[in-house]
């Protein structure tokens, strides 16, 4: 097998395919994490086994998940050629507890998110105990322990590595700043694979007399729902017509703005709850016209990619991972610089210029390559090359 070393942004190639056994370890098996793991398992040409824990109590998973998963791995008859773990795993503890089984197996860690730059909720009591530093340090040591580190976007790669020096400098001594470059040199960007074609069977043509605005994110503070709904409140006061579909998962401590919006925008609302099945979710994505986004955190933006694939018109902040999802020639149409006046004016202009039965906006085909049917081969090649390199060195 011939390896062409990746480099951060370049794809790679090989001359023939070797079917490997990959053990995918996910301590938080729910939502997008579970979808990613199951998607790769389904579409990979390798033999992928998933070792997981239920997706709840995320902070406890980052501390204790490694212990439970290590015990499970010891019972497996599956003998992997590669370990693929996610950022929710305390990798150093996992490897220490499984050293008889994993000492000679290459390890790739995949960062869906990280706890060093993830914005913490002001309502989280653990922040006062600086528990975020402890969990962030687990991400750091896991990156050190892995043979290769993968990030789901260029933005995430740069955000994490650029934040590490300041994160380490807060400690009193032996900060080991040179290890940041050690991590950087074994890092790549491997964008999120997604099952986008599953939406095709639910496709409907848009014939809306009044434009439908879509929210399809989690009901949490980092998605900045206050800025989103306050602009809609203002547009309603100005008697600008729109309808509203709010999807996404609700949590116990979801921001109170959702309750306020459900009352104030009751005449505009077509749907205002979590879509518990794919058919309902997909139907609303295809029927919606405009996706205004105010998020302050997104390391990739899977919900945005799904909506773009279903021909919604995105209005996005010019930051985070979003610029990678829109062709450069369309950036002026779809991006704004600040969540206040610019966001309001851009959304207002799109609503005022709304046409009946709008067609595709030229960007759907730009995101379709994230579909697993296309992208799983890139993952397969990448991991094959890592295993090949490992064998050459050992």
LINRA-V914211 format. One record per residue. SS is DSSP state (2 for helix, 1 for strand, 0 for the rest). BURIAL is 1 if it has 24 or more other ideal C-beta (glycine too) atoms within 12 Angstrom, else 0. D_FIRST is the distance of its C-alpha to the first C-alpha in Angstrom with 1 decimal. Layout:
ss=<SS	SS>
burial=<BURIAL	BURIAL>
d_first=<D_FIRST	D_FIRST>
This chain:
ss=<0	0	0	0	0	0	0	0	0	0	0	0	0	0	0	0	0	0	0	0	1	1	1	1	1	1	1	1	1	0	2	2	2	2	2	2	2	2	2	2	2	2	2	0	0	0	1	1	1	1	1	1	1	1	0	0	0	2	2	2	2	2	2	2	2	2	2	2	2	2	2	2	2	2	0	0	0	0	0	0	0	1	1	1	1	1	0	0	0	0	2	2	2	2	2	2	2	0	2	2	2	2	0	0	0	1	1	1	1	1	1	0	0	0	0	0	0	0	0	0	0	0	0	0	2	2	2	2	2	0	2	2	2	2	2	2	2	2	2	2	2	2	2	2	2	0	0	1	1	1	1	0	0	2	2	2	2	2	2	2	2	2	2	2	2	2	2	2	2	0	0	0	0	0	0	0	0	0	2	2	2	2	2	2	0	0	1	1	1	0	0	0	0	1	0	0	2	2	2	2	2	2	0	0	0	0	0	0	0	0	0	1	1	1	1	0	0	0	0	0	2	2	2	0	2	2	2	2	2	2	2	2	2	2	2	2	2	0	0	0	0	0	1	1	1	1	0	0	0	0	0	0	0	0	0	0	2	2	2	2	2	2	2	2	0	0	0	0	1	1	1	1	0	0	0	0	0	2	2	2	2	2	2	2	2	2	2	0	0	1	1	1	0	0	0	0	0	0	0	0	0	2	2	2	2	2	2	2	2	0	0	0	1	1	1	1	1	0	0	0	0	2	2	2	2	0	0	2	2	2	2	2	2	2	1	1	0	0	0	0	2	2	2	2	2	2	2	2	2	2	2	2	0	0	0	0	0	0	0	0	0	0	0	2	2	2	2	2	2	2	1	2	2	2	2	2	2	2	2	2	2	2	2	2	2	2	2	2	2	2	2	2	2	0>
burial=<0	0	0	0	0	1	0	1	0	0	0	1	0	1	0	0	0	1	0	1	1	1	1	1	1	1	1	1	1	1	1	1	1	1	1	1	1	1	1	1	1	0	1	1	1	1	0	1	1	1	1	1	1	0	1	0	0	1	1	0	1	1	1	1	1	1	0	1	1	1	0	1	1	0	0	0	0	1	0	1	1	1	1	1	1	1	1	1	1	1	1	1	1	1	1	0	1	1	0	0	1	1	0	0	1	1	1	1	1	1	1	1	1	1	1	1	1	1	1	1	0	0	0	0	0	0	0	0	0	0	0	1	0	0	1	1	1	1	1	1	1	1	1	1	1	1	1	1	1	1	1	1	1	1	1	1	1	1	1	1	1	0	1	1	0	0	1	1	0	0	0	0	0	0	0	0	0	0	0	1	0	0	1	0	0	1	1	1	1	1	1	1	1	1	1	1	1	1	1	0	0	0	0	0	0	1	0	1	0	0	1	1	1	1	1	1	1	1	1	1	1	1	1	1	1	1	1	1	1	1	1	1	1	1	1	1	0	0	0	1	0	1	1	1	1	1	1	1	1	1	0	0	0	1	1	0	1	1	0	0	1	1	0	0	1	0	0	1	1	1	1	1	0	1	1	0	0	0	0	0	1	1	1	1	1	1	1	1	1	1	1	1	1	1	1	1	1	1	1	1	1	1	1	1	1	1	1	1	1	1	1	1	1	1	1	1	1	1	1	1	1	1	1	1	1	1	0	0	0	1	0	0	0	1	1	1	0	0	1	0	0	0	1	1	0	1	1	1	0	1	1	0	0	1	0	0	0	1	0	0	1	0	1	1	0	1	1	1	1	1	1	1	0	0	1	1	1	1	1	1	1	1	1	1	1	1	1	1	1	1	0	0	0	0>
d_first=<0.0	3.8	6.5	10.0	12.4	14.6	18.2	20.8	21.4	18.5	16.1	12.4	9.9	6.5	6.4	6.5	7.9	8.2	11.9	12.7	16.3	17.6	21.1	22.8	25.9	28.7	32.2	33.9	33.1	35.3	35.5	32.7	30.7	30.9	30.3	27.0	25.8	27.0	25.7	22.1	22.6	24.0	21.6	18.2	16.0	15.3	18.2	20.2	23.2	25.8	28.0	30.9	34.5	37.1	37.3	40.6	42.0	39.2	40.5	40.8	37.3	36.0	38.0	38.1	35.2	32.8	35.3	35.6	31.9	31.2	33.7	32.2	28.6	30.2	31.4	28.1	26.7	23.5	20.9	18.4	14.9	15.9	19.4	20.3	24.0	26.5	29.0	31.7	30.4	31.7	28.4	29.9	32.3	29.8	27.4	30.6	31.8	28.6	27.4	27.4	25.0	22.9	22.8	19.2	17.8	16.5	19.0	19.1	22.7	23.6	27.0	29.1	32.0	33.2	36.6	37.1	37.8	38.6	42.4	44.4	47.3	50.7	51.9	49.4	51.5	48.5	48.1	51.4	49.8	46.9	44.6	42.3	41.6	40.7	38.3	36.8	36.3	34.2	31.9	31.7	31.0	28.4	26.6	27.0	25.6	22.4	19.1	18.8	21.6	21.7	24.8	25.9	27.3	27.8	31.3	30.4	27.9	30.8	33.5	32.1	31.1	34.2	36.4	35.0	37.1	40.4	39.5	39.0	42.1	44.4	43.9	46.4	44.3	40.9	39.3	36.0	35.6	32.8	30.5	30.6	28.4	26.1	25.6	25.4	22.5	20.3	21.5	20.3	22.1	20.9	23.9	25.5	24.4	27.6	29.0	31.1	31.7	33.6	36.4	36.7	38.8	41.5	41.8	45.4	46.9	48.7	52.5	53.9	57.3	56.7	53.3	51.4	50.0	47.1	46.1	43.0	42.1	43.0	46.7	46.1	47.3	44.0	44.1	47.5	49.6	52.8	52.0	50.9	54.0	56.5	55.6	56.1	59.4	60.5	59.4	61.5	64.5	64.2	64.3	60.9	59.8	56.5	55.3	53.0	50.3	49.1	46.2	44.0	44.5	47.7	48.0	51.0	51.5	50.6	52.4	56.0	55.6	54.2	57.5	59.4	57.4	57.8	61.6	62.0	59.7	60.8	62.0	58.6	56.4	54.8	52.5	52.4	50.3	46.9	45.4	44.7	42.8	40.2	42.7	45.2	42.8	41.2	44.7	45.8	42.8	43.4	47.1	47.1	47.5	46.9	44.7	46.4	44.3	45.7	43.0	42.9	39.6	36.4	32.9	31.5	34.3	33.2	36.8	37.2	34.1	35.5	38.9	37.6	35.6	39.0	40.7	42.7	43.7	42.4	44.5	42.4	42.9	41.2	39.1	36.6	33.5	35.5	35.2	31.5	32.7	35.2	34.7	36.4	39.1	40.3	40.5	44.2	45.0	43.2	43.3	46.2	46.6	48.9	49.7	53.4	55.1	52.0	50.6	54.0	54.7	51.3	51.7	55.3	54.5	51.9	54.4	57.2	55.1	53.8	54.0	54.3	51.1	48.8	45.7	42.0	41.9	38.9	36.5	35.4	32.6	31.4	30.5	29.3	25.6	25.8	26.1	23.5	23.2	21.7	20.3	18.6	15.6	15.4	15.8	13.1	10.5	12.1	12.1	8.5	7.8	10.8	10.0	6.8	9.4	12.0	10.8	10.5	14.0	15.4>
